[in-house]
Amino acid sequence: MPDTDYDIEMAHGRTALAARDFRAAYRHFGRAHNLGHDTLAHHLAAHRGLLTTAWRHRRPHRAIAQLTLMAAAAFFDRNRQPTPPDPISHTPPPPHA
């Protein structure tokens, strides 16, 4: 299965974090956050990456912000599912008699 843009950004973020390139890590995890926002697990994983980056970069204000955002996301967000089509609007017209 090919990697999604979300997976690619998360991988780039982890690579940048391992190289201690905190700006690049924050940028990639931020992009992953935007791409994975519709799936709660992806959303929280991106915030975890941002939190780890803030912690390792010794940015306490960013770490606190990420903890707050993670708590809010876990409490308020739900996986967003596509709205199913309305069966009434997709009913074929009746046959002509």
C-alpha positions as CSV (number, residue, x, y, z in Angstrom):
1,M,0.0,0.0,0.0
2,P,1.5,3.3,-1.0
3,D,2.2,5.9,1.7
4,T,-0.2,8.7,2.0
5,D,0.9,12.3,2.2
6,Y,0.3,12.2,5.9
7,D,2.6,9.2,6.3
8,I,5.3,10.9,4.3
9,E,5.1,14.1,6.3
10,M,5.2,12.1,9.6
11,A,8.3,10.2,8.3
12,H,10.0,13.4,7.3
13,G,9.2,14.9,10.7
14,R,10.7,11.9,12.5
15,T,13.8,12.1,10.3
16,A,14.2,15.8,11.0
17,L,13.7,15.3,14.7
18,A,16.4,12.5,14.8
19,A,18.8,15.0,13.0
20,R,17.8,17.7,15.6
21,D,16.5,19.9,12.8
22,F,13.7,21.2,15.0
23,R,12.4,23.8,12.5
24,A,12.0,21.1,9.8
25,A,10.5,18.7,12.3
26,Y,7.9,21.2,13.4
27,R,7.1,22.1,9.8
28,H,6.6,18.5,8.8
29,F,4.6,17.5,11.9
30,G,2.5,20.6,11.3
31,R,1.7,19.6,7.7
32,A,0.9,16.0,8.9
33,H,-1.4,17.6,11.5
34,N,-3.3,19.4,8.7
35,L,-3.4,16.3,6.5
36,G,-4.5,14.0,9.3
37,H,-7.0,16.2,11.0
38,D,-10.0,14.1,9.9
39,T,-8.7,10.9,11.6
40,L,-8.4,11.3,15.4
41,A,-5.4,8.9,15.7
42,H,-3.5,10.8,13.0
43,H,-4.5,14.1,14.5
44,L,-3.2,13.0,18.0
45,A,0.0,11.4,16.5
46,A,0.9,14.7,14.7
47,H,0.4,16.6,18.0
48,R,2.6,14.0,19.7
49,G,5.3,14.7,17.1
50,L,4.9,18.5,17.7
51,L,5.0,17.9,21.5
52,T,8.2,15.8,21.2
53,T,9.8,18.4,19.0
54,A,8.9,21.2,21.5
55,W,10.3,19.1,24.4
56,R,13.6,18.2,22.7
57,H,14.0,21.8,21.5
58,R,13.4,22.9,25.1
59,R,10.4,25.1,24.3
60,P,8.1,24.8,27.3
61,H,5.5,27.2,26.0
62,R,5.1,25.1,22.9
63,A,5.0,21.8,24.9
64,I,2.3,23.2,27.1
65,A,0.3,24.4,24.1
66,Q,0.6,20.9,22.5
67,L,-0.5,19.2,25.7
68,T,-3.5,21.5,25.8
69,L,-4.4,20.9,22.2
70,M,-4.0,17.1,22.5
71,A,-6.4,17.1,25.5
72,A,-8.9,19.2,23.6
73,A,-8.6,17.0,20.5
74,A,-9.0,13.8,22.5
75,F,-12.1,15.2,24.2
76,F,-13.8,17.1,21.4
77,D,-12.7,15.6,18.1
78,R,-14.2,12.5,16.5
79,N,-13.2,10.8,13.3
80,R,-14.9,12.6,10.5
81,Q,-16.7,10.3,8.2
82,P,-18.0,11.2,4.7
83,T,-21.7,11.9,4.8
84,P,-23.5,9.1,3.1
85,P,-25.6,10.0,0.1
86,D,-29.3,10.8,0.6
87,P,-31.1,7.7,-0.6
88,I,-34.2,9.8,-1.6
89,S,-32.3,12.1,-3.9
90,H,-30.6,9.1,-5.6
91,T,-33.8,7.1,-6.3
92,P,-34.2,6.5,-10.0
93,P,-37.3,8.1,-11.6
94,P,-40.3,5.9,-11.9
95,P,-40.7,4.1,-15.3
96,H,-43.1,5.6,-17.8
97,A,-46.3,3.6,-18.2
